[in-house]
């Protein structure tokens, strides 16, 4: 497969091929992740990884949102899952012909979990370029990248707890990215985190005006691309292995299993075997759910120590 063969993404070589830019290209669905998109994305990442001329990979999305998460029911997604001429080939491999919890567990392990973990360990430096509200599985794609450039109006939210009765997405990096208590709060409420707070806690690398996000991200990527490739890779590997030594890798594995237990619970209590919560279980229908609310930062005002003025980063 080459860049011109992709249906759901775009792939372009920039700066004499030293930078590869991959864009999710389903703007009508707010770049919801159907199976075809995820398989193409894996192919594109592998293409960039195999190209020794590529030093940095940018991952972005066409349209108003980087990604609205997993595709829950577009006509394309339904056709991919349904036996027939439009069924995606991946639906009948990697556990697709098994039954019960085994089928869902194996399919999600291959196409939602292990692929994301593989992208996190790509042998190139990766930069997420995000705009709009980044929902649920959109966080997975973003968090798999080494660096994150965000538009100044971005919000981040995982609503699967409040809208699907799930404990989070398959690649469960939330405590590592948000911090443990903030992760619990955001998952239990479905509230969103604004880009300023995300920058403050170190989840976001750079914040740029929405209208210049693409250009500024490319400028940032060009800076990173100047670093010798061996040094860049070993910097990435040193940080990743440090976090893995703290338990990140094992925590991902454990939480994926918990995620599948959550699916199994709903499948067991529903006659339809539907593996997520339904309105009868006490959640709003995700199709008509109320808007996501911003996190309310209830905290007392406090003067800066020694009367110093509060410092806000002016150049990010």
C-alpha positions as CSV (number, residue, x, y, z in Angstrom):
1,X,0.0,0.0,0.0
2,X,1.3,3.5,-0.9
3,X,0.2,6.9,0.2
4,X,-2.0,7.3,-2.9
5,X,-3.9,4.2,-2.0
6,X,-5.2,5.4,1.3
7,X,-8.9,6.0,1.7
8,X,-9.2,7.3,5.2
9,X,-5.9,9.0,5.8
10,X,-3.4,11.1,3.8
11,X,0.4,10.6,3.8
12,X,2.8,13.2,2.6
13,X,6.6,13.7,2.6
14,X,7.8,17.2,3.6
15,X,11.2,18.9,3.9
16,X,12.9,16.6,1.3
17,X,11.3,13.6,2.9
18,X,12.8,14.1,6.4
19,X,9.3,14.8,7.8
20,X,6.2,12.6,7.1
21,X,2.8,14.0,7.8
22,X,-0.1,11.7,8.3
23,X,-3.6,13.1,8.6
24,X,-6.8,11.3,9.6
25,X,-9.2,12.1,6.7
26,X,-12.8,11.4,7.7
27,X,-13.9,15.0,8.5
28,X,-17.6,14.2,8.1
29,X,-17.4,11.8,11.0
30,X,-15.0,14.1,12.9
31,X,-12.2,11.6,12.2
32,X,-13.9,8.8,14.1
33,X,-11.7,5.7,14.0
34,X,-13.3,2.9,11.9
35,X,-11.3,-0.3,11.3
36,X,-10.2,0.8,7.8
37,X,-8.7,4.0,9.2
38,X,-6.8,2.2,11.9
39,X,-5.4,-0.4,9.6
40,X,-4.3,2.3,7.1
41,X,-2.8,4.3,10.0
42,X,-0.7,1.3,11.0
43,X,0.5,0.9,7.5
44,X,1.4,4.6,7.2
45,X,3.3,4.5,10.5
46,X,5.2,1.5,9.3
47,X,5.9,3.2,6.0
48,X,7.4,6.2,7.8
49,X,9.4,3.9,10.1
50,X,10.8,1.9,7.2
51,X,12.0,5.1,5.4
52,X,15.5,5.9,6.6
53,X,15.1,9.4,5.2
54,X,12.2,10.2,7.7
55,X,13.3,11.7,11.0
56,X,10.0,13.0,12.4
57,X,6.3,11.9,11.9
58,X,3.5,14.4,12.4
59,X,0.0,12.9,13.1
60,X,-3.0,15.2,12.6
61,X,-6.5,15.3,11.4
62,X,-8.5,17.0,8.7
63,X,-11.4,19.2,9.7
64,X,-12.6,20.8,13.0
65,X,-11.6,17.8,15.3
66,X,-8.4,15.8,15.5
67,X,-10.5,12.7,16.4
68,X,-13.8,12.1,18.0
69,X,-12.8,8.6,19.1
70,X,-13.9,5.2,18.0
71,X,-16.6,5.0,15.2
72,X,-19.7,3.8,17.1
73,X,-22.1,3.4,14.2
74,X,-21.4,5.2,10.9
75,X,-22.7,3.4,7.8
76,X,-19.1,2.6,6.8
77,X,-18.3,1.1,10.2
78,X,-21.4,-1.0,10.2
79,X,-20.6,-2.3,6.7
80,X,-17.0,-3.2,7.9
81,X,-18.4,-5.4,10.7
82,X,-21.2,-7.0,8.6
83,X,-20.5,-10.1,6.5
84,X,-20.7,-9.2,2.8
85,X,-18.7,-7.4,0.1
86,X,-17.9,-4.4,2.3
87,X,-16.7,-6.4,5.3
88,X,-13.2,-5.4,6.3
89,X,-10.7,-8.3,6.0
90,X,-9.5,-7.8,9.5
91,X,-12.9,-8.8,10.9
92,X,-12.3,-12.5,10.1
93,X,-8.7,-12.7,11.4
94,X,-7.0,-12.1,14.7
95,X,-9.8,-13.6,16.7
96,X,-12.6,-12.3,14.4
97,X,-14.0,-15.8,13.9
98,X,-14.0,-16.8,17.6
99,X,-17.0,-16.3,19.8
100,X,-17.9,-14.6,23.1
101,X,-15.5,-12.5,25.1
102,X,-12.6,-14.1,23.3
103,X,-13.6,-12.6,20.0
104,X,-13.9,-9.0,21.3
105,X,-10.8,-9.3,23.4
106,X,-8.6,-10.5,20.6
107,X,-9.9,-8.0,18.1
108,X,-9.5,-5.1,20.5
109,X,-6.0,-6.3,21.5
110,X,-4.8,-6.2,17.9
111,X,-6.6,-3.2,16.6
112,X,-7.1,-0.9,19.6
113,X,-4.4,-1.8,22.1
114,X,-1.3,-3.4,20.7
115,X,-1.2,-1.2,17.6
116,X,-1.3,1.9,19.8
117,X,1.4,0.6,22.0
118,X,3.5,-0.2,18.8
119,X,3.0,3.4,17.6
120,X,4.2,4.7,21.0
121,X,7.4,2.8,20.4
122,X,7.9,3.8,16.7
123,X,11.6,4.1,15.9
124,X,11.0,7.7,14.8
125,X,10.1,10.9,16.8
126,X,6.3,11.5,16.5
127,X,4.4,14.7,17.0
128,X,0.6,14.9,17.5
129,X,-1.1,17.9,15.9
130,X,-4.5,18.3,17.6
131,X,-7.4,20.7,17.3
132,X,-11.0,20.8,18.5
133,X,-12.1,18.5,21.3
134,X,-10.1,15.3,21.5
135,X,-12.4,12.5,22.7
136,X,-11.7,9.1,24.2
137,X,-9.8,7.0,21.6
138,X,-8.5,10.2,20.1
139,X,-6.6,10.6,23.3
140,X,-5.0,7.2,22.6
141,X,-3.6,8.3,19.3
142,X,-2.4,11.6,20.7
143,X,-0.8,10.0,23.8
144,X,1.0,7.4,21.6
145,X,3.1,10.3,20.2
146,X,6.3,11.6,21.8
147,X,5.3,15.3,21.6
148,X,1.9,17.1,21.3
149,X,1.2,20.4,19.6
150,X,-2.3,21.7,20.4
151,X,-4.4,24.5,19.1
152,X,-5.3,27.2,21.7
153,X,-9.0,26.1,21.8
154,X,-8.4,22.4,22.3
155,X,-10.3,20.4,25.0
156,X,-9.6,16.9,26.1
157,X,-12.3,14.5,27.3
158,X,-12.9,10.8,27.9
159,X,-16.7,10.3,28.1
160,X,-16.8,6.5,27.9
161,X,-17.5,6.1,31.6
162,X,-20.5,8.5,31.6
163,X,-21.9,7.6,28.1
164,X,-20.9,3.9,27.7
165,X,-20.4,2.6,31.2
166,X,-16.8,1.8,30.5
167,X,-13.8,2.2,32.7
168,X,-11.8,4.0,30.0
169,X,-10.3,3.2,26.6
170,X,-8.1,0.3,25.7
171,X,-4.8,2.1,25.9
172,X,-5.2,3.3,29.5
173,X,-2.6,6.0,29.9
174,X,-4.9,8.4,31.9
175,X,-3.2,8.2,35.3
176,X,0.2,8.8,33.6
177,X,-1.0,11.7,31.6
178,X,-3.5,13.4,33.9
179,X,-2.3,12.3,37.3
180,X,-4.2,9.7,39.4
181,X,-6.9,11.9,41.1
182,X,-7.5,14.1,38.0
183,X,-7.8,10.9,35.9
184,X,-10.5,9.6,38.3
185,X,-12.4,12.9,38.3
186,X,-12.4,13.2,34.5
187,X,-13.5,9.6,33.9
188,X,-16.2,9.7,36.6
189,X,-17.7,13.0,35.4
190,X,-16.9,13.0,31.7
191,X,-15.8,16.6,32.0
192,X,-13.1,18.1,29.7
193,X,-9.7,19.5,30.4
194,X,-8.7,22.7,28.7
195,X,-5.4,23.2,26.8
196,X,-3.9,25.6,29.4
197,X,-4.3,23.0,32.2
198,X,-3.0,20.3,29.8
199,X,0.1,22.4,29.2
200,X,0.5,23.2,32.9
201,X,0.6,19.5,33.8
202,X,3.0,18.7,31.0
203,X,0.6,16.7,28.8
204,X,0.9,19.2,25.9
205,X,4.3,20.3,24.6
206,X,3.3,23.4,22.6
207,X,0.2,25.6,22.3
208,X,-0.3,27.5,19.1
209,X,-3.1,29.7,17.6
210,X,-5.6,27.5,15.8
211,X,-5.0,29.3,12.5
212,X,-1.3,28.7,12.6
213,X,-1.3,25.2,14.1
214,X,-0.2,23.4,11.0
215,X,2.6,25.8,10.1
216,X,3.9,26.0,13.7
217,X,3.8,22.3,14.2
218,X,5.9,21.9,11.0
219,X,8.4,24.4,12.3
220,X,8.7,22.5,15.5
221,X,9.1,19.3,13.7
222,X,11.9,20.8,11.6
223,X,13.7,21.8,14.8
224,X,13.4,18.2,16.1
225,X,14.5,16.8,12.8
226,X,17.9,18.5,13.2
227,X,18.8,16.3,16.1
228,X,21.1,13.4,15.1
229,X,18.9,10.4,14.5
230,X,20.8,8.1,17.0
231,X,20.6,10.8,19.7
232,X,16.9,11.4,19.0
233,X,16.1,7.7,19.2
234,X,18.0,7.1,22.4
235,X,16.4,10.1,24.1
236,X,13.1,8.7,23.2
237,X,14.1,5.2,24.3
238,X,15.6,6.5,27.6
239,X,12.4,8.3,28.6
240,X,10.1,5.4,27.4
241,X,12.2,2.8,29.3
242,X,12.3,5.0,32.4
243,X,8.5,5.2,32.4
244,X,8.2,1.5,31.7
245,X,10.4,0.8,34.6
246,X,8.0,2.8,36.8
247,X,5.3,0.4,35.7
248,X,3.7,2.0,32.7
249,X,4.0,-1.1,30.4
250,X,2.7,-3.5,33.0
251,X,-0.1,-1.1,33.9
252,X,-1.2,-0.9,30.3
253,X,-1.4,-4.7,30.1
254,X,-3.4,-4.9,33.3
255,X,-5.8,-2.2,32.5
256,X,-6.5,-3.7,29.0
257,X,-7.7,-6.8,30.8
258,X,-9.9,-4.8,33.1
259,X,-11.4,-3.0,30.1
260,X,-12.3,-6.4,28.6
261,X,-13.9,-7.5,31.9
262,X,-16.0,-4.3,31.7
263,X,-17.2,-5.3,28.2
264,X,-17.9,-8.8,29.4
265,X,-20.1,-7.5,32.3
266,X,-22.4,-5.6,29.9
267,X,-22.5,-8.4,27.4
268,X,-23.6,-10.8,30.1
269,X,-26.5,-8.7,31.4
270,X,-27.9,-7.6,28.1
271,X,-30.1,-10.0,26.1
272,X,-28.7,-8.3,23.0
273,X,-25.1,-9.1,24.2
274,X,-24.2,-5.5,23.5
275,X,-20.9,-5.0,25.3
276,X,-21.4,-1.5,26.6
277,X,-24.0,0.2,28.8
278,X,-27.4,1.2,27.4
279,X,-29.8,3.9,28.5
280,X,-31.7,1.3,30.6
281,X,-28.5,0.9,32.6
282,X,-28.7,4.6,33.7
283,X,-26.6,6.4,31.2
284,X,-27.7,8.9,28.5
285,X,-27.9,7.7,24.9
286,X,-24.5,8.6,23.5
287,X,-26.2,9.8,20.3
288,X,-28.2,12.5,22.2
289,X,-26.1,13.0,25.3
290,X,-25.8,16.5,26.7
291,X,-22.7,18.5,25.9
292,X,-19.4,17.8,27.6
293,X,-18.8,20.3,30.4
294,X,-15.4,21.9,31.2
295,X,-13.8,20.8,34.4
296,X,-14.7,23.2,37.2
297,X,-11.6,24.4,39.0
298,X,-12.9,25.1,42.5
299,X,-10.0,26.3,44.5
300,X,-9.3,29.2,46.8
301,X,-7.5,32.2,45.5
302,X,-3.9,32.5,46.8
303,X,-1.4,35.3,46.5
304,X,1.9,34.3,44.9
305,X,4.7,33.8,47.5
306,X,6.7,36.9,48.5
307,X,4.3,39.1,46.5
308,X,5.7,37.9,43.2
309,X,3.5,38.2,40.1
310,X,2.1,34.9,38.8
311,X,4.2,33.7,35.9
312,X,2.5,32.5,32.7
313,X,4.7,31.1,29.9
314,X,4.5,33.7,27.1
315,X,6.4,31.7,24.5
316,X,5.2,28.2,24.1
